[in-house]
Amino acid sequence: MTGDYFLLSSFTKENEGHVMFGNNVKGKILGIDNMGITSSPIIENILLIDSLKYNLLSISQFCDKGYRVIFEPSLCLIENTCSKEIIFEGERKDNIYTIDIEKYFS
């Protein structure tokens, strides 16, 4: 999920639906898109959420797509299980694991 329209290249508008966050606040779904190479997107079905201030990745969606997510005390890795290629590497900051997505898609 993202609130940053500029991270998405050609999203499809959605006129209905909301997501619920852990603090019981709802975010309106504005659209949906993929990130990565058009023929083989790395991240699929990214929701554009109104007023979302952070980009959020779903660990379970990566696992369902055949990636392995590895958490260590100071970093996290997302690995393609077939090729063993590390597709994302993040670091732990203040008990939250972060990945600089723009580094991979700029």
Phi and psi restraints in degrees (range 20) as a CNS / XPLOR table:
assign (resid 1 and name C) (resid 2 and name N)
       (resid 2 and name CA) (resid 2 and name C) 1.0 -146.2 20.0 2
assign (resid 2 and name N) (resid 2 and name CA)
       (resid 2 and name C) (resid 3 and name N) 1.0 158.2 20.0 2
assign (resid 2 and name C) (resid 3 and name N)
       (resid 3 and name CA) (resid 3 and name C) 1.0 -110.6 20.0 2
assign (resid 3 and name N) (resid 3 and name CA)
       (resid 3 and name C) (resid 4 and name N) 1.0 1.8 20.0 2
assign (resid 3 and name C) (resid 4 and name N)
       (resid 4 and name CA) (resid 4 and name C) 1.0 -98.9 20.0 2
assign (resid 4 and name N) (resid 4 and name CA)
       (resid 4 and name C) (resid 5 and name N) 1.0 99.3 20.0 2
assign (resid 4 and name C) (resid 5 and name N)
       (resid 5 and name CA) (resid 5 and name C) 1.0 -55.7 20.0 2
assign (resid 5 and name N) (resid 5 and name CA)
       (resid 5 and name C) (resid 6 and name N) 1.0 -32.9 20.0 2
assign (resid 5 and name C) (resid 6 and name N)
       (resid 6 and name CA) (resid 6 and name C) 1.0 -72.9 20.0 2
assign (resid 6 and name N) (resid 6 and name CA)
       (resid 6 and name C) (resid 7 and name N) 1.0 -12.8 20.0 2
assign (resid 6 and name C) (resid 7 and name N)
       (resid 7 and name CA) (resid 7 and name C) 1.0 -77.8 20.0 2
assign (resid 7 and name N) (resid 7 and name CA)
       (resid 7 and name C) (resid 8 and name N) 1.0 -15.4 20.0 2
assign (resid 7 and name C) (resid 8 and name N)
       (resid 8 and name CA) (resid 8 and name C) 1.0 -105.1 20.0 2
assign (resid 8 and name N) (resid 8 and name CA)
       (resid 8 and name C) (resid 9 and name N) 1.0 139.1 20.0 2
assign (resid 8 and name C) (resid 9 and name N)
       (resid 9 and name CA) (resid 9 and name C) 1.0 -90.1 20.0 2
assign (resid 9 and name N) (resid 9 and name CA)
       (resid 9 and name C) (resid 10 and name N) 1.0 -45.1 20.0 2
assign (resid 9 and name C) (resid 10 and name N)
       (resid 10 and name CA) (resid 10 and name C) 1.0 -150.1 20.0 2
assign (resid 10 and name N) (resid 10 and name CA)
       (resid 10 and name C) (resid 11 and name N) 1.0 70.0 20.0 2
assign (resid 10 and name C) (resid 11 and name N)
       (resid 11 and name CA) (resid 11 and name C) 1.0 -75.9 20.0 2
assign (resid 11 and name N) (resid 11 and name CA)
       (resid 11 and name C) (resid 12 and name N) 1.0 155.9 20.0 2
assign (resid 11 and name C) (resid 12 and name N)
       (resid 12 and name CA) (resid 12 and name C) 1.0 -94.8 20.0 2
assign (resid 12 and name N) (resid 12 and name CA)
       (resid 12 and name C) (resid 13 and name N) 1.0 127.4 20.0 2
assign (resid 12 and name C) (resid 13 and name N)
       (resid 13 and name CA) (resid 13 and name C) 1.0 -68.7 20.0 2
assign (resid 13 and name N) (resid 13 and name CA)
       (resid 13 and name C) (resid 14 and name N) 1.0 140.1 20.0 2
assign (resid 13 and name C) (resid 14 and name N)
       (resid 14 and name CA) (resid 14 and name C) 1.0 -119.8 20.0 2
assign (resid 14 and name N) (resid 14 and name CA)
       (resid 14 and name C) (resid 15 and name N) 1.0 131.4 20.0 2
assign (resid 14 and name C) (resid 15 and name N)
       (resid 15 and name CA) (resid 15 and name C) 1.0 -103.5 20.0 2
assign (resid 15 and name N) (resid 15 and name CA)
       (resid 15 and name C) (resid 16 and name N) 1.0 3.5 20.0 2
assign (resid 15 and name C) (resid 16 and name N)
       (resid 16 and name CA) (resid 16 and name C) 1.0 -148.1 20.0 2
assign (resid 16 and name N) (resid 16 and name CA)
       (resid 16 and name C) (resid 17 and name N) 1.0 159.1 20.0 2
assign (resid 16 and name C) (resid 17 and name N)
       (resid 17 and name CA) (resid 17 and name C) 1.0 107.2 20.0 2
assign (resid 17 and name N) (resid 17 and name CA)
       (resid 17 and name C) (resid 18 and name N) 1.0 152.2 20.0 2
assign (resid 17 and name C) (resid 18 and name N)
       (resid 18 and name CA) (resid 18 and name C) 1.0 -140.0 20.0 2
assign (resid 18 and name N) (resid 18 and name CA)
       (resid 18 and name C) (resid 19 and name N) 1.0 158.9 20.0 2
assign (resid 18 and name C) (resid 19 and name N)
       (resid 19 and name CA) (resid 19 and name C) 1.0 -114.3 20.0 2
assign (resid 19 and name N) (resid 19 and name CA)
       (resid 19 and name C) (resid 20 and name N) 1.0 149.1 20.0 2
assign (resid 19 and name C) (resid 20 and name N)
       (resid 20 and name CA) (resid 20 and name C) 1.0 -108.7 20.0 2
assign (resid 20 and name N) (resid 20 and name CA)
       (resid 20 and name C) (resid 21 and name N) 1.0 129.3 20.0 2
assign (resid 20 and name C) (resid 21 and name N)
       (resid 21 and name CA) (resid 21 and name C) 1.0 -95.3 20.0 2
assign (resid 21 and name N) (resid 21 and name CA)
       (resid 21 and name C) (resid 22 and name N) 1.0 168.1 20.0 2
assign (resid 21 and name C) (resid 22 and name N)
       (resid 22 and name CA) (resid 22 and name C) 1.0 -59.3 20.0 2
assign (resid 22 and name N) (resid 22 and name CA)
       (resid 22 and name C) (resid 23 and name N) 1.0 -24.2 20.0 2
assign (resid 22 and name C) (resid 23 and name N)
       (resid 23 and name CA) (resid 23 and name C) 1.0 -94.3 20.0 2
assign (resid 23 and name N) (resid 23 and name CA)
       (resid 23 and name C) (resid 24 and name N) 1.0 19.6 20.0 2
assign (resid 23 and name C) (resid 24 and name N)
       (resid 24 and name CA) (resid 24 and name C) 1.0 64.6 20.0 2
assign (resid 24 and name N) (resid 24 and name CA)
       (resid 24 and name C) (resid 25 and name N) 1.0 21.0 20.0 2
assign (resid 24 and name C) (resid 25 and name N)
       (resid 25 and name CA) (resid 25 and name C) 1.0 -93.3 20.0 2
assign (resid 25 and name N) (resid 25 and name CA)
       (resid 25 and name C) (resid 26 and name N) 1.0 137.4 20.0 2
assign (resid 25 and name C) (resid 26 and name N)
       (resid 26 and name CA) (resid 26 and name C) 1.0 -96.3 20.0 2
assign (resid 26 and name N) (resid 26 and name CA)
       (resid 26 and name C) (resid 27 and name N) 1.0 144.7 20.0 2
assign (resid 26 and name C) (resid 27 and name N)
       (resid 27 and name CA) (resid 27 and name C) 1.0 -120.6 20.0 2
assign (resid 27 and name N) (resid 27 and name CA)
       (resid 27 and name C) (resid 28 and name N) 1.0 132.4 20.0 2
assign (resid 27 and name C) (resid 28 and name N)
       (resid 28 and name CA) (resid 28 and name C) 1.0 -78.3 20.0 2
assign (resid 28 and name N) (resid 28 and name CA)
       (resid 28 and name C) (resid 29 and name N) 1.0 131.1 20.0 2
assign (resid 28 and name C) (resid 29 and name N)
       (resid 29 and name CA) (resid 29 and name C) 1.0 -78.8 20.0 2
assign (resid 29 and name N) (resid 29 and name CA)
       (resid 29 and name C) (resid 30 and name N) 1.0 122.7 20.0 2
assign (resid 29 and name C) (resid 30 and name N)
       (resid 30 and name CA) (resid 30 and name C) 1.0 -100.8 20.0 2
assign (resid 30 and name N) (resid 30 and name CA)
       (resid 30 and name C) (resid 31 and name N) 1.0 -26.2 20.0 2
assign (resid 30 and name C) (resid 31 and name N)
       (resid 31 and name CA) (resid 31 and name C) 1.0 -176.1 20.0 2
assign (resid 31 and name N) (resid 31 and name CA)
       (resid 31 and name C) (resid 32 and name N) 1.0 -178.2 20.0 2
assign (resid 31 and name C) (resid 32 and name N)
       (resid 32 and name CA) (resid 32 and name C) 1.0 -146.0 20.0 2
assign (resid 32 and name N) (resid 32 and name CA)
       (resid 32 and name C) (resid 33 and name N) 1.0 146.2 20.0 2
assign (resid 32 and name C) (resid 33 and name N)
       (resid 33 and name CA) (resid 33 and name C) 1.0 -160.2 20.0 2
assign (resid 33 and name N) (resid 33 and name CA)
       (resid 33 and name C) (resid 34 and name N) 1.0 176.1 20.0 2
assign (resid 33 and name C) (resid 34 and name N)
       (resid 34 and name CA) (resid 34 and name C) 1.0 -116.9 20.0 2
assign (resid 34 and name N) (resid 34 and name CA)
       (resid 34 and name C) (resid 35 and name N) 1.0 160.1 20.0 2
assign (resid 34 and name C) (resid 35 and name N)
       (resid 35 and name CA) (resid 35 and name C) 1.0 -123.5 20.0 2
assign (resid 35 and name N) (resid 35 and name CA)
       (resid 35 and name C) (resid 36 and name N) 1.0 143.5 20.0 2
assign (resid 35 and name C) (resid 36 and name N)
       (resid 36 and name CA) (resid 36 and name C) 1.0 116.4 20.0 2
assign (resid 36 and name N) (resid 36 and name CA)
       (resid 36 and name C) (resid 37 and name N) 1.0 -166.3 20.0 2
assign (resid 36 and name C) (resid 37 and name N)
       (resid 37 and name CA) (resid 37 and name C) 1.0 -66.3 20.0 2
assign (resid 37 and name N) (resid 37 and name CA)
       (resid 37 and name C) (resid 38 and name N) 1.0 134.2 20.0 2
assign (resid 37 and name C) (resid 38 and name N)
       (resid 38 and name CA) (resid 38 and name C) 1.0 -52.9 20.0 2
assign (resid 38 and name N) (resid 38 and name CA)
       (resid 38 and name C) (resid 39 and name N) 1.0 -41.8 20.0 2
assign (resid 38 and name C) (resid 39 and name N)
       (resid 39 and name CA) (resid 39 and name C) 1.0 -76.8 20.0 2
assign (resid 39 and name N) (resid 39 and name CA)
       (resid 39 and name C) (resid 40 and name N) 1.0 -18.6 20.0 2
assign (resid 39 and name C) (resid 40 and name N)
       (resid 40 and name CA) (resid 40 and name C) 1.0 -149.7 20.0 2
assign (resid 40 and name N) (resid 40 and name CA)
       (resid 40 and name C) (resid 41 and name N) 1.0 73.5 20.0 2
assign (resid 40 and name C) (resid 41 and name N)
       (resid 41 and name CA) (resid 41 and name C) 1.0 -64.8 20.0 2
assign (resid 41 and name N) (resid 41 and name CA)
       (resid 41 and name C) (resid 42 and name N) 1.0 142.0 20.0 2
assign (resid 41 and name C) (resid 42 and name N)
       (resid 42 and name CA) (resid 42 and name C) 1.0 -80.0 20.0 2
assign (resid 42 and name N) (resid 42 and name CA)
       (resid 42 and name C) (resid 43 and name N) 1.0 -44.0 20.0 2
assign (resid 42 and name C) (resid 43 and name N)
       (resid 43 and name CA) (resid 43 and name C) 1.0 -114.9 20.0 2
assign (resid 43 and name N) (resid 43 and name CA)
       (resid 43 and name C) (resid 44 and name N) 1.0 120.8 20.0 2
assign (resid 43 and name C) (resid 44 and name N)
       (resid 44 and name CA) (resid 44 and name C) 1.0 -109.7 20.0 2
assign (resid 44 and name N) (resid 44 and name CA)
       (resid 44 and name C) (resid 45 and name N) 1.0 154.9 20.0 2
assign (resid 44 and name C) (resid 45 and name N)
       (resid 45 and name CA) (resid 45 and name C) 1.0 56.4 20.0 2
assign (resid 45 and name N) (resid 45 and name CA)
       (resid 45 and name C) (resid 46 and name N) 1.0 50.4 20.0 2
assign (resid 45 and name C) (resid 46 and name N)
       (resid 46 and name CA) (resid 46 and name C) 1.0 -77.9 20.0 2
assign (resid 46 and name N) (resid 46 and name CA)
       (resid 46 and name C) (resid 47 and name N) 1.0 125.3 20.0 2
assign (resid 46 and name C) (resid 47 and name N)
       (resid 47 and name CA) (resid 47 and name C) 1.0 -88.3 20.0 2
assign (resid 47 and name N) (resid 47 and name CA)
       (resid 47 and name C) (resid 48 and name N) 1.0 131.9 20.0 2
assign (resid 47 and name C) (resid 48 and name N)
       (resid 48 and name CA) (resid 48 and name C) 1.0 -89.6 20.0 2
assign (resid 48 and name N) (resid 48 and name CA)
       (resid 48 and name C) (resid 49 and name N) 1.0 117.4 20.0 2
assign (resid 48 and name C) (resid 49 and name N)
       (resid 49 and name CA) (resid 49 and name C) 1.0 -112.8 20.0 2
assign (resid 49 and name N) (resid 49 and name CA)
       (resid 49 and name C) (resid 50 and name N) 1.0 129.6 20.0 2
assign (resid 49 and name C) (resid 50 and name N)
       (resid 50 and name CA) (resid 50 and name C) 1.0 -58.2 20.0 2
assign (resid 50 and name N) (resid 50 and name CA)
       (resid 50 and name C) (resid 51 and name N) 1.0 126.9 20.0 2
assign (resid 50 and name C) (resid 51 and name N)
       (resid 51 and name CA) (resid 51 and name C) 1.0 67.6 20.0 2
assign (resid 51 and name N) (resid 51 and name CA)
       (resid 51 and name C) (resid 52 and name N) 1.0 13.1 20.0 2
assign (resid 51 and name C) (resid 52 and name N)
       (resid 52 and name CA) (resid 52 and name C) 1.0 -72.4 20.0 2
assign (resid 52 and name N) (resid 52 and name CA)
       (resid 52 and name C) (resid 53 and name N) 1.0 127.8 20.0 2
assign (resid 52 and name C) (resid 53 and name N)
       (resid 53 and name CA) (resid 53 and name C) 1.0 -92.2 20.0 2
assign (resid 53 and name N) (resid 53 and name CA)
       (resid 53 and name C) (resid 54 and name N) 1.0 -14.3 20.0 2
assign (resid 53 and name C) (resid 54 and name N)
       (resid 54 and name CA) (resid 54 and name C) 1.0 -129.6 20.0 2
assign (resid 54 and name N) (resid 54 and name CA)
       (resid 54 and name C) (resid 55 and name N) 1.0 156.1 20.0 2
assign (resid 54 and name C) (resid 55 and name N)
       (resid 55 and name CA) (resid 55 and name C) 1.0 -91.1 20.0 2
assign (resid 55 and name N) (resid 55 and name CA)
       (resid 55 and name C) (resid 56 and name N) 1.0 131.3 20.0 2
assign (resid 55 and name C) (resid 56 and name N)
       (resid 56 and name CA) (resid 56 and name C) 1.0 -119.4 20.0 2
assign (resid 56 and name N) (resid 56 and name CA)
       (resid 56 and name C) (resid 57 and name N) 1.0 132.6 20.0 2
assign (resid 56 and name C) (resid 57 and name N)
       (resid 57 and name CA) (resid 57 and name C) 1.0 -106.6 20.0 2
assign (resid 57 and name N) (resid 57 and name CA)
       (resid 57 and name C) (resid 58 and name N) 1.0 142.2 20.0 2
assign (resid 57 and name C) (resid 58 and name N)
       (resid 58 and name CA) (resid 58 and name C) 1.0 -95.3 20.0 2
assign (resid 58 and name N) (resid 58 and name CA)
       (resid 58 and name C) (resid 59 and name N) 1.0 112.6 20.0 2
assign (resid 58 and name C) (resid 59 and name N)
       (resid 59 and name CA) (resid 59 and name C) 1.0 -61.1 20.0 2
assign (resid 59 and name N) (resid 59 and name CA)
       (resid 59 and name C) (resid 60 and name N) 1.0 -41.8 20.0 2
assign (resid 59 and name C) (resid 60 and name N)
       (resid 60 and name CA) (resid 60 and name C) 1.0 -63.4 20.0 2
assign (resid 60 and name N) (resid 60 and name CA)
       (resid 60 and name C) (resid 61 and name N) 1.0 -34.8 20.0 2
assign (resid 60 and name C) (resid 61 and name N)
       (resid 61 and name CA) (resid 61 and name C) 1.0 -66.4 20.0 2
assign (resid 61 and name N) (resid 61 and name CA)
       (resid 61 and name C) (resid 62 and name N) 1.0 -39.1 20.0 2
assign (resid 61 and name C) (resid 62 and name N)
       (resid 62 and name CA) (resid 62 and name C) 1.0 -62.7 20.0 2
assign (resid 62 and name N) (resid 62 and name CA)
       (resid 62 and name C) (resid 63 and name N) 1.0 -45.2 20.0 2
assign (resid 62 and name C) (resid 63 and name N)
       (resid 63 and name CA) (resid 63 and name C) 1.0 -62.7 20.0 2
assign (resid 63 and name N) (resid 63 and name CA)
       (resid 63 and name C) (resid 64 and name N) 1.0 -41.0 20.0 2
assign (resid 63 and name C) (resid 64 and name N)
       (resid 64 and name CA) (resid 64 and name C) 1.0 -63.3 20.0 2
assign (resid 64 and name N) (resid 64 and name CA)
       (resid 64 and name C) (resid 65 and name N) 1.0 -27.2 20.0 2
assign (resid 64 and name C) (resid 65 and name N)
       (resid 65 and name CA) (resid 65 and name C) 1.0 -89.4 20.0 2
assign (resid 65 and name N) (resid 65 and name CA)
       (resid 65 and name C) (resid 66 and name N) 1.0 4.2 20.0 2
assign (resid 65 and name C) (resid 66 and name N)
       (resid 66 and name CA) (resid 66 and name C) 1.0 94.4 20.0 2
assign (resid 66 and name N) (resid 66 and name CA)
       (resid 66 and name C) (resid 67 and name N) 1.0 15.4 20.0 2
assign (resid 66 and name C) (resid 67 and name N)
       (resid 67 and name CA) (resid 67 and name C) 1.0 -97.4 20.0 2
assign (resid 67 and name N) (resid 67 and name CA)
       (resid 67 and name C) (resid 68 and name N) 1.0 156.7 20.0 2
assign (resid 67 and name C) (resid 68 and name N)
       (resid 68 and name CA) (resid 68 and name C) 1.0 -111.8 20.0 2
assign (resid 68 and name N) (resid 68 and name CA)
       (resid 68 and name C) (resid 69 and name N) 1.0 133.0 20.0 2
assign (resid 68 and name C) (resid 69 and name N)
       (resid 69 and name CA) (resid 69 and name C) 1.0 -110.3 20.0 2
assign (resid 69 and name N) (resid 69 and name CA)
       (resid 69 and name C) (resid 70 and name N) 1.0 123.7 20.0 2
assign (resid 69 and name C) (resid 70 and name N)
       (resid 70 and name CA) (resid 70 and name C) 1.0 -115.9 20.0 2
assign (resid 70 and name N) (resid 70 and name CA)
       (resid 70 and name C) (resid 71 and name N) 1.0 124.3 20.0 2
assign (resid 70 and name C) (resid 71 and name N)
       (resid 71 and name CA) (resid 71 and name C) 1.0 -109.8 20.0 2
assign (resid 71 and name N) (resid 71 and name CA)
       (resid 71 and name C) (resid 72 and name N) 1.0 129.0 20.0 2
assign (resid 71 and name C) (resid 72 and name N)
       (resid 72 and name CA) (resid 72 and name C) 1.0 -122.9 20.0 2
assign (resid 72 and name N) (resid 72 and name CA)
       (resid 72 and name C) (resid 73 and name N) 1.0 169.3 20.0 2
assign (resid 72 and name C) (resid 73 and name N)
       (resid 73 and name CA) (resid 73 and name C) 1.0 -54.9 20.0 2
assign (resid 73 and name N) (resid 73 and name CA)
       (resid 73 and name C) (resid 74 and name N) 1.0 -33.6 20.0 2
assign (resid 73 and name C) (resid 74 and name N)
       (resid 74 and name CA) (resid 74 and name C) 1.0 -117.8 20.0 2
assign (resid 74 and name N) (resid 74 and name CA)
       (resid 74 and name C) (resid 75 and name N) 1.0 -2.8 20.0 2
assign (resid 74 and name C) (resid 75 and name N)
       (resid 75 and name CA) (resid 75 and name C) 1.0 -153.9 20.0 2
assign (resid 75 and name N) (resid 75 and name CA)
       (resid 75 and name C) (resid 76 and name N) 1.0 166.9 20.0 2
assign (resid 75 and name C) (resid 76 and name N)
       (resid 76 and name CA) (resid 76 and name C) 1.0 -134.0 20.0 2
assign (resid 76 and name N) (resid 76 and name CA)
       (resid 76 and name C) (resid 77 and name N) 1.0 148.8 20.0 2
assign (resid 76 and name C) (resid 77 and name N)
       (resid 77 and name CA) (resid 77 and name C) 1.0 -130.3 20.0 2
assign (resid 77 and name N) (resid 77 and name CA)
       (resid 77 and name C) (resid 78 and name N) 1.0 143.2 20.0 2
assign (resid 77 and name C) (resid 78 and name N)
       (resid 78 and name CA) (resid 78 and name C) 1.0 -119.0 20.0 2
assign (resid 78 and name N) (resid 78 and name CA)
       (resid 78 and name C) (resid 79 and name N) 1.0 119.3 20.0 2
assign (resid 78 and name C) (resid 79 and name N)
       (resid 79 and name CA) (resid 79 and name C) 1.0 -118.8 20.0 2
assign (resid 79 and name N) (resid 79 and name CA)
       (resid 79 and name C) (resid 80 and name N) 1.0 137.6 20.0 2
assign (resid 79 and name C) (resid 80 and name N)
       (resid 80 and name CA) (resid 80 and name C) 1.0 -73.9 20.0 2
assign (resid 80 and name N) (resid 80 and name CA)
       (resid 80 and name C) (resid 81 and name N) 1.0 119.0 20.0 2
assign (resid 80 and name C) (resid 81 and name N)
       (resid 81 and name CA) (resid 81 and name C) 1.0 -68.8 20.0 2
assign (resid 81 and name N) (resid 81 and name CA)
       (resid 81 and name C) (resid 82 and name N) 1.0 -25.2 20.0 2
assign (resid 81 and name C) (resid 82 and name N)
       (resid 82 and name CA) (resid 82 and name C) 1.0 -78.1 20.0 2
assign (resid 82 and name N) (resid 82 and name CA)
       (resid 82 and name C) (resid 83 and name N) 1.0 -51.0 20.0 2
assign (resid 82 and name C) (resid 83 and name N)
       (resid 83 and name CA) (resid 83 and name C) 1.0 -92.1 20.0 2
assign (resid 83 and name N) (resid 83 and name CA)
       (resid 83 and name C) (resid 84 and name N) 1.0 -12.2 20.0 2
assign (resid 83 and name C) (resid 84 and name N)
       (resid 84 and name CA) (resid 84 and name C) 1.0 66.4 20.0 2
assign (resid 84 and name N) (resid 84 and name CA)
       (resid 84 and name C) (resid 85 and name N) 1.0 12.4 20.0 2
assign (resid 84 and name C) (resid 85 and name N)
       (resid 85 and name CA) (resid 85 and name C) 1.0 -75.9 20.0 2
assign (resid 85 and name N) (resid 85 and name CA)
       (resid 85 and name C) (resid 86 and name N) 1.0 135.7 20.0 2
assign (resid 85 and name C) (resid 86 and name N)
       (resid 86 and name CA) (resid 86 and name C) 1.0 -82.1 20.0 2
assign (resid 86 and name N) (resid 86 and name CA)
       (resid 86 and name C) (resid 87 and name N) 1.0 116.1 20.0 2
assign (resid 86 and name C) (resid 87 and name N)
       (resid 87 and name CA) (resid 87 and name C) 1.0 -92.6 20.0 2
assign (resid 87 and name N) (resid 87 and name CA)
       (resid 87 and name C) (resid 88 and name N) 1.0 -27.5 20.0 2
assign (resid 87 and name C) (resid 88 and name N)
       (resid 88 and name CA) (resid 88 and name C) 1.0 -141.5 20.0 2
assign (resid 88 and name N) (resid 88 and name CA)
       (resid 88 and name C) (resid 89 and name N) 1.0 144.6 20.0 2
assign (resid 88 and name C) (resid 89 and name N)
       (resid 89 and name CA) (resid 89 and name C) 1.0 -133.2 20.0 2
assign (resid 89 and name N) (resid 89 and name CA)
       (resid 89 and name C) (resid 90 and name N) 1.0 131.0 20.0 2
assign (resid 89 and name C) (resid 90 and name N)
       (resid 90 and name CA) (resid 90 and name C) 1.0 -126.8 20.0 2
assign (resid 90 and name N) (resid 90 and name CA)
       (resid 90 and name C) (resid 91 and name N) 1.0 174.0 20.0 2
assign (resid 90 and name C) (resid 91 and name N)
       (resid 91 and name CA) (resid 91 and name C) 1.0 -128.4 20.0 2
assign (resid 91 and name N) (resid 91 and name CA)
       (resid 91 and name C) (resid 92 and name N) 1.0 158.8 20.0 2
assign (resid 91 and name C) (resid 92 and name N)
       (resid 92 and name CA) (resid 92 and name C) 1.0 -93.2 20.0 2
assign (resid 92 and name N) (resid 92 and name CA)
       (resid 92 and name C) (resid 93 and name N) 1.0 126.9 20.0 2
assign (resid 92 and name C) (resid 93 and name N)
       (resid 93 and name CA) (resid 93 and name C) 1.0 -131.1 20.0 2
assign (resid 93 and name N) (resid 93 and name CA)
       (resid 93 and name C) (resid 94 and name N) 1.0 118.8 20.0 2
assign (resid 93 and name C) (resid 94 and name N)
       (resid 94 and name CA) (resid 94 and name C) 1.0 50.7 20.0 2
assign (resid 94 and name N) (resid 94 and name CA)
       (resid 94 and name C) (resid 95 and name N) 1.0 48.4 20.0 2
assign (resid 94 and name C) (resid 95 and name N)
       (resid 95 and name CA) (resid 95 and name C) 1.0 68.0 20.0 2
assign (resid 95 and name N) (resid 95 and name CA)
       (resid 95 and name C) (resid 96 and name N) 1.0 17.0 20.0 2
assign (resid 95 and name C) (resid 96 and name N)
       (resid 96 and name CA) (resid 96 and name C) 1.0 -128.0 20.0 2
assign (resid 96 and name N) (resid 96 and name CA)
       (resid 96 and name C) (resid 97 and name N) 1.0 132.8 20.0 2
assign (resid 96 and name C) (resid 97 and name N)
       (resid 97 and name CA) (resid 97 and name C) 1.0 -85.7 20.0 2
assign (resid 97 and name N) (resid 97 and name CA)
       (resid 97 and name C) (resid 98 and name N) 1.0 128.5 20.0 2
assign (resid 97 and name C) (resid 98 and name N)
       (resid 98 and name CA) (resid 98 and name C) 1.0 -123.4 20.0 2
assign (resid 98 and name N) (resid 98 and name CA)
       (resid 98 and name C) (resid 99 and name N) 1.0 146.1 20.0 2
assign (resid 98 and name C) (resid 99 and name N)
       (resid 99 and name CA) (resid 99 and name C) 1.0 -126.9 20.0 2
assign (resid 99 and name N) (resid 99 and name CA)
       (resid 99 and name C) (resid 100 and name N) 1.0 130.2 20.0 2
assign (resid 99 and name C) (resid 100 and name N)
       (resid 100 and name CA) (resid 100 and name C) 1.0 -82.0 20.0 2
assign (resid 100 and name N) (resid 100 and name CA)
       (resid 100 and name C) (resid 101 and name N) 1.0 88.3 20.0 2
assign (resid 100 and name C) (resid 101 and name N)
       (resid 101 and name CA) (resid 101 and name C) 1.0 -60.4 20.0 2
assign (resid 101 and name N) (resid 101 and name CA)
       (resid 101 and name C) (resid 102 and name N) 1.0 -37.3 20.0 2
assign (resid 101 and name C) (resid 102 and name N)
       (resid 102 and name CA) (resid 102 and name C) 1.0 -62.1 20.0 2
assign (resid 102 and name N) (resid 102 and name CA)
       (resid 102 and name C) (resid 103 and name N) 1.0 -26.7 20.0 2
assign (resid 102 and name C) (resid 103 and name N)
       (resid 103 and name CA) (resid 103 and name C) 1.0 -62.1 20.0 2
assign (resid 103 and name N) (resid 103 and name CA)
       (resid 103 and name C) (resid 104 and name N) 1.0 -31.2 20.0 2
assign (resid 103 and name C) (resid 104 and name N)
       (resid 104 and name CA) (resid 104 and name C) 1.0 -94.1 20.0 2
assign (resid 104 and name N) (resid 104 and name CA)
       (resid 104 and name C) (resid 105 and name N) 1.0 -20.3 20.0 2
assign (resid 104 and name C) (resid 105 and name N)
       (resid 105 and name CA) (resid 105 and name C) 1.0 -125.5 20.0 2
assign (resid 105 and name N) (resid 105 and name CA)
       (resid 105 and name C) (resid 106 and name N) 1.0 25.7 20.0 2
